[in-house]
Amino acid sequence: MVRECPNLFYWGDMDTSGLEILDGFRAAGLPVTGVLMDLATYERYEQFGTSTDARGNPLTAAACRLLGHLTDAEQELYECLTDPSWTRYRRVEQERIPLSVAADAVQAQLAAHPAHTT
């Protein structure tokens, strides 16, 4: 069962949906650690951004929802992405970021916060 896993990580697209999914996991009581879901990572990999969805339709600012389970860094990115005046990409797709970068981020989290056993 997922709740019994000692560490849970989420690495999704840096867009409003990805951050809302992360918030939803935490709201459901899952202690999920977001990986590479902050403004600094967005800025580092912005060249992989897109302004269109899978069908080629333009991405627009989604309504900013009250998300009470994001970290400050995640919330900062969410607020940028939902800001109607934001002129940058609305999504950076995680699959475009090298997998080794994500693996290093997970390893850093594991080193900083060893698994809790009960």
Chimera marker file (.cmm) of the C-alpha trace (Angstrom):
<marker_set name="trace">
<marker id="1" x="0.000" y="0.000" z="0.000" r="1" g="1" b="0" radius="0.5"/>
<marker id="2" x="1.239" y="3.459" z="-0.873" r="1" g="1" b="0" radius="0.5"/>
<marker id="3" x="0.704" y="4.790" z="2.656" r="1" g="1" b="0" radius="0.5"/>
<marker id="4" x="3.200" y="2.244" z="3.949" r="1" g="1" b="0" radius="0.5"/>
<marker id="5" x="6.042" y="3.430" z="1.707" r="1" g="1" b="0" radius="0.5"/>
<marker id="6" x="8.817" y="5.050" z="3.747" r="1" g="1" b="0" radius="0.5"/>
<marker id="7" x="9.316" y="7.795" z="1.129" r="1" g="1" b="0" radius="0.5"/>
<marker id="8" x="6.941" y="9.149" z="-1.495" r="1" g="1" b="0" radius="0.5"/>
<marker id="9" x="8.110" y="11.500" z="-4.230" r="1" g="1" b="0" radius="0.5"/>
<marker id="10" x="6.215" y="13.357" z="-6.920" r="1" g="1" b="0" radius="0.5"/>
<marker id="11" x="7.901" y="14.727" z="-10.010" r="1" g="1" b="0" radius="0.5"/>
<marker id="12" x="5.376" y="16.183" z="-12.380" r="1" g="1" b="0" radius="0.5"/>
<marker id="13" x="5.185" y="18.878" z="-14.982" r="1" g="1" b="0" radius="0.5"/>
<marker id="14" x="5.844" y="22.317" z="-13.601" r="1" g="1" b="0" radius="0.5"/>
<marker id="15" x="2.373" y="23.640" z="-14.350" r="1" g="1" b="0" radius="0.5"/>
<marker id="16" x="-0.777" y="24.358" z="-12.409" r="1" g="1" b="0" radius="0.5"/>
<marker id="17" x="-2.066" y="20.808" z="-12.839" r="1" g="1" b="0" radius="0.5"/>
<marker id="18" x="1.147" y="19.267" z="-11.568" r="1" g="1" b="0" radius="0.5"/>
<marker id="19" x="1.168" y="21.453" z="-8.473" r="1" g="1" b="0" radius="0.5"/>
<marker id="20" x="-2.536" y="20.811" z="-7.850" r="1" g="1" b="0" radius="0.5"/>
<marker id="21" x="-1.897" y="17.060" z="-8.072" r="1" g="1" b="0" radius="0.5"/>
<marker id="22" x="0.920" y="17.363" z="-5.534" r="1" g="1" b="0" radius="0.5"/>
<marker id="23" x="-1.313" y="19.385" z="-3.218" r="1" g="1" b="0" radius="0.5"/>
<marker id="24" x="-4.070" y="16.777" z="-3.615" r="1" g="1" b="0" radius="0.5"/>
<marker id="25" x="-1.784" y="13.925" z="-2.576" r="1" g="1" b="0" radius="0.5"/>
<marker id="26" x="-0.860" y="15.802" z="0.580" r="1" g="1" b="0" radius="0.5"/>
<marker id="27" x="-4.467" y="16.790" z="1.253" r="1" g="1" b="0" radius="0.5"/>
<marker id="28" x="-5.293" y="13.070" z="1.139" r="1" g="1" b="0" radius="0.5"/>
<marker id="29" x="-2.779" y="12.507" z="3.913" r="1" g="1" b="0" radius="0.5"/>
<marker id="30" x="0.125" y="11.222" z="1.849" r="1" g="1" b="0" radius="0.5"/>
<marker id="31" x="3.489" y="12.650" z="2.963" r="1" g="1" b="0" radius="0.5"/>
<marker id="32" x="4.670" y="13.293" z="-0.585" r="1" g="1" b="0" radius="0.5"/>
<marker id="33" x="7.879" y="15.188" z="-1.262" r="1" g="1" b="0" radius="0.5"/>
<marker id="34" x="7.827" y="17.273" z="-4.401" r="1" g="1" b="0" radius="0.5"/>
<marker id="35" x="10.917" y="16.963" z="-6.581" r="1" g="1" b="0" radius="0.5"/>
<marker id="36" x="11.988" y="19.806" z="-8.871" r="1" g="1" b="0" radius="0.5"/>
<marker id="37" x="8.674" y="21.632" z="-8.466" r="1" g="1" b="0" radius="0.5"/>
<marker id="38" x="9.845" y="25.171" z="-7.664" r="1" g="1" b="0" radius="0.5"/>
<marker id="39" x="10.582" y="28.462" z="-9.376" r="1" g="1" b="0" radius="0.5"/>
<marker id="40" x="14.368" y="27.990" z="-9.304" r="1" g="1" b="0" radius="0.5"/>
<marker id="41" x="14.029" y="24.690" z="-11.189" r="1" g="1" b="0" radius="0.5"/>
<marker id="42" x="11.528" y="26.276" z="-13.574" r="1" g="1" b="0" radius="0.5"/>
<marker id="43" x="14.009" y="29.031" z="-14.368" r="1" g="1" b="0" radius="0.5"/>
<marker id="44" x="16.870" y="26.557" z="-14.822" r="1" g="1" b="0" radius="0.5"/>
<marker id="45" x="14.892" y="24.447" z="-17.315" r="1" g="1" b="0" radius="0.5"/>
<marker id="46" x="12.623" y="27.087" z="-18.822" r="1" g="1" b="0" radius="0.5"/>
<marker id="47" x="14.069" y="26.346" z="-22.256" r="1" g="1" b="0" radius="0.5"/>
<marker id="48" x="11.960" y="23.150" z="-22.143" r="1" g="1" b="0" radius="0.5"/>
<marker id="49" x="8.784" y="25.150" z="-21.582" r="1" g="1" b="0" radius="0.5"/>
<marker id="50" x="5.692" y="25.225" z="-23.720" r="1" g="1" b="0" radius="0.5"/>
<marker id="51" x="2.745" y="27.537" z="-24.177" r="1" g="1" b="0" radius="0.5"/>
<marker id="52" x="0.477" y="24.943" z="-25.772" r="1" g="1" b="0" radius="0.5"/>
<marker id="53" x="-1.276" y="21.818" z="-24.542" r="1" g="1" b="0" radius="0.5"/>
<marker id="54" x="-1.016" y="18.342" z="-26.103" r="1" g="1" b="0" radius="0.5"/>
<marker id="55" x="-3.556" y="19.369" z="-28.779" r="1" g="1" b="0" radius="0.5"/>
<marker id="56" x="-1.700" y="22.539" z="-29.696" r="1" g="1" b="0" radius="0.5"/>
<marker id="57" x="-4.145" y="24.844" z="-27.910" r="1" g="1" b="0" radius="0.5"/>
<marker id="58" x="-2.664" y="27.831" z="-26.105" r="1" g="1" b="0" radius="0.5"/>
<marker id="59" x="-2.197" y="27.456" z="-22.366" r="1" g="1" b="0" radius="0.5"/>
<marker id="60" x="-3.702" y="30.333" z="-20.440" r="1" g="1" b="0" radius="0.5"/>
<marker id="61" x="-3.590" y="31.308" z="-16.801" r="1" g="1" b="0" radius="0.5"/>
<marker id="62" x="-5.659" y="28.904" z="-14.734" r="1" g="1" b="0" radius="0.5"/>
<marker id="63" x="-7.705" y="30.286" z="-11.873" r="1" g="1" b="0" radius="0.5"/>
<marker id="64" x="-5.587" y="30.449" z="-8.752" r="1" g="1" b="0" radius="0.5"/>
<marker id="65" x="-7.053" y="28.003" z="-6.251" r="1" g="1" b="0" radius="0.5"/>
<marker id="66" x="-6.424" y="27.905" z="-2.530" r="1" g="1" b="0" radius="0.5"/>
<marker id="67" x="-3.874" y="25.138" z="-2.100" r="1" g="1" b="0" radius="0.5"/>
<marker id="68" x="-2.982" y="24.615" z="1.529" r="1" g="1" b="0" radius="0.5"/>
<marker id="69" x="-0.490" y="21.793" z="1.181" r="1" g="1" b="0" radius="0.5"/>
<marker id="70" x="2.296" y="23.246" z="-0.946" r="1" g="1" b="0" radius="0.5"/>
<marker id="71" x="5.661" y="24.314" z="0.398" r="1" g="1" b="0" radius="0.5"/>
<marker id="72" x="6.520" y="27.997" z="0.143" r="1" g="1" b="0" radius="0.5"/>
<marker id="73" x="8.723" y="27.299" z="-2.902" r="1" g="1" b="0" radius="0.5"/>
<marker id="74" x="5.985" y="25.291" z="-4.634" r="1" g="1" b="0" radius="0.5"/>
<marker id="75" x="3.395" y="27.957" z="-3.801" r="1" g="1" b="0" radius="0.5"/>
<marker id="76" x="5.638" y="30.646" z="-5.288" r="1" g="1" b="0" radius="0.5"/>
<marker id="77" x="5.757" y="28.789" z="-8.612" r="1" g="1" b="0" radius="0.5"/>
<marker id="78" x="1.996" y="28.121" z="-8.518" r="1" g="1" b="0" radius="0.5"/>
<marker id="79" x="1.249" y="31.812" z="-8.011" r="1" g="1" b="0" radius="0.5"/>
<marker id="80" x="3.492" y="32.752" z="-10.951" r="1" g="1" b="0" radius="0.5"/>
<marker id="81" x="1.849" y="30.199" z="-13.235" r="1" g="1" b="0" radius="0.5"/>
<marker id="82" x="-1.667" y="31.372" z="-12.337" r="1" g="1" b="0" radius="0.5"/>
<marker id="83" x="-0.861" y="35.069" z="-12.617" r="1" g="1" b="0" radius="0.5"/>
<marker id="84" x="-2.645" y="36.427" z="-15.728" r="1" g="1" b="0" radius="0.5"/>
<marker id="85" x="0.224" y="38.876" z="-16.283" r="1" g="1" b="0" radius="0.5"/>
<marker id="86" x="2.841" y="36.063" z="-16.387" r="1" g="1" b="0" radius="0.5"/>
<marker id="87" x="4.339" y="36.197" z="-19.881" r="1" g="1" b="0" radius="0.5"/>
<marker id="88" x="6.575" y="33.133" z="-19.621" r="1" g="1" b="0" radius="0.5"/>
<marker id="89" x="5.749" y="29.516" z="-20.396" r="1" g="1" b="0" radius="0.5"/>
<marker id="90" x="2.800" y="28.013" z="-18.496" r="1" g="1" b="0" radius="0.5"/>
<marker id="91" x="4.398" y="24.561" z="-18.374" r="1" g="1" b="0" radius="0.5"/>
<marker id="92" x="7.825" y="23.009" z="-18.197" r="1" g="1" b="0" radius="0.5"/>
<marker id="93" x="7.501" y="19.328" z="-18.972" r="1" g="1" b="0" radius="0.5"/>
<marker id="94" x="9.379" y="17.122" z="-16.530" r="1" g="1" b="0" radius="0.5"/>
<marker id="95" x="10.251" y="14.503" z="-19.127" r="1" g="1" b="0" radius="0.5"/>
<marker id="96" x="12.429" y="17.086" z="-20.866" r="1" g="1" b="0" radius="0.5"/>
<marker id="97" x="14.606" y="17.496" z="-17.759" r="1" g="1" b="0" radius="0.5"/>
<marker id="98" x="17.431" y="14.932" z="-17.650" r="1" g="1" b="0" radius="0.5"/>
<marker id="99" x="16.471" y="11.934" z="-15.526" r="1" g="1" b="0" radius="0.5"/>
<marker id="100" x="19.847" y="12.142" z="-13.783" r="1" g="1" b="0" radius="0.5"/>
<marker id="101" x="18.823" y="15.554" z="-12.409" r="1" g="1" b="0" radius="0.5"/>
<marker id="102" x="15.694" y="14.060" z="-10.851" r="1" g="1" b="0" radius="0.5"/>
<marker id="103" x="17.640" y="11.080" z="-9.511" r="1" g="1" b="0" radius="0.5"/>
<marker id="104" x="20.124" y="13.444" z="-7.875" r="1" g="1" b="0" radius="0.5"/>
<marker id="105" x="17.263" y="15.458" z="-6.347" r="1" g="1" b="0" radius="0.5"/>
<marker id="106" x="15.692" y="12.298" z="-4.904" r="1" g="1" b="0" radius="0.5"/>
<marker id="107" x="19.050" y="11.147" z="-3.533" r="1" g="1" b="0" radius="0.5"/>
<marker id="108" x="19.529" y="14.550" z="-1.890" r="1" g="1" b="0" radius="0.5"/>
<marker id="109" x="16.088" y="14.294" z="-0.272" r="1" g="1" b="0" radius="0.5"/>
<marker id="110" x="16.832" y="10.775" z="0.975" r="1" g="1" b="0" radius="0.5"/>
<marker id="111" x="20.142" y="11.903" z="2.444" r="1" g="1" b="0" radius="0.5"/>
<marker id="112" x="18.545" y="14.914" z="4.144" r="1" g="1" b="0" radius="0.5"/>
<marker id="113" x="15.499" y="13.016" z="5.420" r="1" g="1" b="0" radius="0.5"/>
<marker id="114" x="16.130" y="9.304" z="5.952" r="1" g="1" b="0" radius="0.5"/>
<marker id="115" x="13.093" y="7.052" z="5.740" r="1" g="1" b="0" radius="0.5"/>
<marker id="116" x="10.892" y="6.939" z="8.763" r="1" g="1" b="0" radius="0.5"/>
<marker id="117" x="10.043" y="3.475" z="9.929" r="1" g="1" b="0" radius="0.5"/>
<marker id="118" x="7.134" y="2.701" z="12.199" r="1" g="1" b="0" radius="0.5"/>
<link id1="1" id2="2" r="1" g="1" b="0" radius="0.2"/>
<link id1="2" id2="3" r="1" g="1" b="0" radius="0.2"/>
<link id1="3" id2="4" r="1" g="1" b="0" radius="0.2"/>
<link id1="4" id2="5" r="1" g="1" b="0" radius="0.2"/>
<link id1="5" id2="6" r="1" g="1" b="0" radius="0.2"/>
<link id1="6" id2="7" r="1" g="1" b="0" radius="0.2"/>
<link id1="7" id2="8" r="1" g="1" b="0" radius="0.2"/>
<link id1="8" id2="9" r="1" g="1" b="0" radius="0.2"/>
<link id1="9" id2="10" r="1" g="1" b="0" radius="0.2"/>
<link id1="10" id2="11" r="1" g="1" b="0" radius="0.2"/>
<link id1="11" id2="12" r="1" g="1" b="0" radius="0.2"/>
<link id1="12" id2="13" r="1" g="1" b="0" radius="0.2"/>
<link id1="13" id2="14" r="1" g="1" b="0" radius="0.2"/>
<link id1="14" id2="15" r="1" g="1" b="0" radius="0.2"/>
<link id1="15" id2="16" r="1" g="1" b="0" radius="0.2"/>
<link id1="16" id2="17" r="1" g="1" b="0" radius="0.2"/>
<link id1="17" id2="18" r="1" g="1" b="0" radius="0.2"/>
<link id1="18" id2="19" r="1" g="1" b="0" radius="0.2"/>
<link id1="19" id2="20" r="1" g="1" b="0" radius="0.2"/>
<link id1="20" id2="21" r="1" g="1" b="0" radius="0.2"/>
<link id1="21" id2="22" r="1" g="1" b="0" radius="0.2"/>
<link id1="22" id2="23" r="1" g="1" b="0" radius="0.2"/>
<link id1="23" id2="24" r="1" g="1" b="0" radius="0.2"/>
<link id1="24" id2="25" r="1" g="1" b="0" radius="0.2"/>
<link id1="25" id2="26" r="1" g="1" b="0" radius="0.2"/>
<link id1="26" id2="27" r="1" g="1" b="0" radius="0.2"/>
<link id1="27" id2="28" r="1" g="1" b="0" radius="0.2"/>
<link id1="28" id2="29" r="1" g="1" b="0" radius="0.2"/>
<link id1="29" id2="30" r="1" g="1" b="0" radius="0.2"/>
<link id1="30" id2="31" r="1" g="1" b="0" radius="0.2"/>
<link id1="31" id2="32" r="1" g="1" b="0" radius="0.2"/>
<link id1="32" id2="33" r="1" g="1" b="0" radius="0.2"/>
<link id1="33" id2="34" r="1" g="1" b="0" radius="0.2"/>
<link id1="34" id2="35" r="1" g="1" b="0" radius="0.2"/>
<link id1="35" id2="36" r="1" g="1" b="0" radius="0.2"/>
<link id1="36" id2="37" r="1" g="1" b="0" radius="0.2"/>
<link id1="37" id2="38" r="1" g="1" b="0" radius="0.2"/>
<link id1="38" id2="39" r="1" g="1" b="0" radius="0.2"/>
<link id1="39" id2="40" r="1" g="1" b="0" radius="0.2"/>
<link id1="40" id2="41" r="1" g="1" b="0" radius="0.2"/>
<link id1="41" id2="42" r="1" g="1" b="0" radius="0.2"/>
<link id1="42" id2="43" r="1" g="1" b="0" radius="0.2"/>
<link id1="43" id2="44" r="1" g="1" b="0" radius="0.2"/>
<link id1="44" id2="45" r="1" g="1" b="0" radius="0.2"/>
<link id1="45" id2="46" r="1" g="1" b="0" radius="0.2"/>
<link id1="46" id2="47" r="1" g="1" b="0" radius="0.2"/>
<link id1="47" id2="48" r="1" g="1" b="0" radius="0.2"/>
<link id1="48" id2="49" r="1" g="1" b="0" radius="0.2"/>
<link id1="49" id2="50" r="1" g="1" b="0" radius="0.2"/>
<link id1="50" id2="51" r="1" g="1" b="0" radius="0.2"/>
<link id1="51" id2="52" r="1" g="1" b="0" radius="0.2"/>
<link id1="52" id2="53" r="1" g="1" b="0" radius="0.2"/>
<link id1="53" id2="54" r="1" g="1" b="0" radius="0.2"/>
<link id1="54" id2="55" r="1" g="1" b="0" radius="0.2"/>
<link id1="55" id2="56" r="1" g="1" b="0" radius="0.2"/>
<link id1="56" id2="57" r="1" g="1" b="0" radius="0.2"/>
<link id1="57" id2="58" r="1" g="1" b="0" radius="0.2"/>
<link id1="58" id2="59" r="1" g="1" b="0" radius="0.2"/>
<link id1="59" id2="60" r="1" g="1" b="0" radius="0.2"/>
<link id1="60" id2="61" r="1" g="1" b="0" radius="0.2"/>
<link id1="61" id2="62" r="1" g="1" b="0" radius="0.2"/>
<link id1="62" id2="63" r="1" g="1" b="0" radius="0.2"/>
<link id1="63" id2="64" r="1" g="1" b="0" radius="0.2"/>
<link id1="64" id2="65" r="1" g="1" b="0" radius="0.2"/>
<link id1="65" id2="66" r="1" g="1" b="0" radius="0.2"/>
<link id1="66" id2="67" r="1" g="1" b="0" radius="0.2"/>
<link id1="67" id2="68" r="1" g="1" b="0" radius="0.2"/>
<link id1="68" id2="69" r="1" g="1" b="0" radius="0.2"/>
<link id1="69" id2="70" r="1" g="1" b="0" radius="0.2"/>
<link id1="70" id2="71" r="1" g="1" b="0" radius="0.2"/>
<link id1="71" id2="72" r="1" g="1" b="0" radius="0.2"/>
<link id1="72" id2="73" r="1" g="1" b="0" radius="0.2"/>
<link id1="73" id2="74" r="1" g="1" b="0" radius="0.2"/>
<link id1="74" id2="75" r="1" g="1" b="0" radius="0.2"/>
<link id1="75" id2="76" r="1" g="1" b="0" radius="0.2"/>
<link id1="76" id2="77" r="1" g="1" b="0" radius="0.2"/>
<link id1="77" id2="78" r="1" g="1" b="0" radius="0.2"/>
<link id1="78" id2="79" r="1" g="1" b="0" radius="0.2"/>
<link id1="79" id2="80" r="1" g="1" b="0" radius="0.2"/>
<link id1="80" id2="81" r="1" g="1" b="0" radius="0.2"/>
<link id1="81" id2="82" r="1" g="1" b="0" radius="0.2"/>
<link id1="82" id2="83" r="1" g="1" b="0" radius="0.2"/>
<link id1="83" id2="84" r="1" g="1" b="0" radius="0.2"/>
<link id1="84" id2="85" r="1" g="1" b="0" radius="0.2"/>
<link id1="85" id2="86" r="1" g="1" b="0" radius="0.2"/>
<link id1="86" id2="87" r="1" g="1" b="0" radius="0.2"/>
<link id1="87" id2="88" r="1" g="1" b="0" radius="0.2"/>
<link id1="88" id2="89" r="1" g="1" b="0" radius="0.2"/>
<link id1="89" id2="90" r="1" g="1" b="0" radius="0.2"/>
<link id1="90" id2="91" r="1" g="1" b="0" radius="0.2"/>
<link id1="91" id2="92" r="1" g="1" b="0" radius="0.2"/>
<link id1="92" id2="93" r="1" g="1" b="0" radius="0.2"/>
<link id1="93" id2="94" r="1" g="1" b="0" radius="0.2"/>
<link id1="94" id2="95" r="1" g="1" b="0" radius="0.2"/>
<link id1="95" id2="96" r="1" g="1" b="0" radius="0.2"/>
<link id1="96" id2="97" r="1" g="1" b="0" radius="0.2"/>
<link id1="97" id2="98" r="1" g="1" b="0" radius="0.2"/>
<link id1="98" id2="99" r="1" g="1" b="0" radius="0.2"/>
<link id1="99" id2="100" r="1" g="1" b="0" radius="0.2"/>
<link id1="100" id2="101" r="1" g="1" b="0" radius="0.2"/>
<link id1="101" id2="102" r="1" g="1" b="0" radius="0.2"/>
<link id1="102" id2="103" r="1" g="1" b="0" radius="0.2"/>
<link id1="103" id2="104" r="1" g="1" b="0" radius="0.2"/>
<link id1="104" id2="105" r="1" g="1" b="0" radius="0.2"/>
<link id1="105" id2="106" r="1" g="1" b="0" radius="0.2"/>
<link id1="106" id2="107" r="1" g="1" b="0" radius="0.2"/>
<link id1="107" id2="108" r="1" g="1" b="0" radius="0.2"/>
<link id1="108" id2="109" r="1" g="1" b="0" radius="0.2"/>
<link id1="109" id2="110" r="1" g="1" b="0" radius="0.2"/>
<link id1="110" id2="111" r="1" g="1" b="0" radius="0.2"/>
<link id1="111" id2="112" r="1" g="1" b="0" radius="0.2"/>
<link id1="112" id2="113" r="1" g="1" b="0" radius="0.2"/>
<link id1="113" id2="114" r="1" g="1" b="0" radius="0.2"/>
<link id1="114" id2="115" r="1" g="1" b="0" radius="0.2"/>
<link id1="115" id2="116" r="1" g="1" b="0" radius="0.2"/>
<link id1="116" id2="117" r="1" g="1" b="0" radius="0.2"/>
<link id1="117" id2="118" r="1" g="1" b="0" radius="0.2"/>
</marker_set>
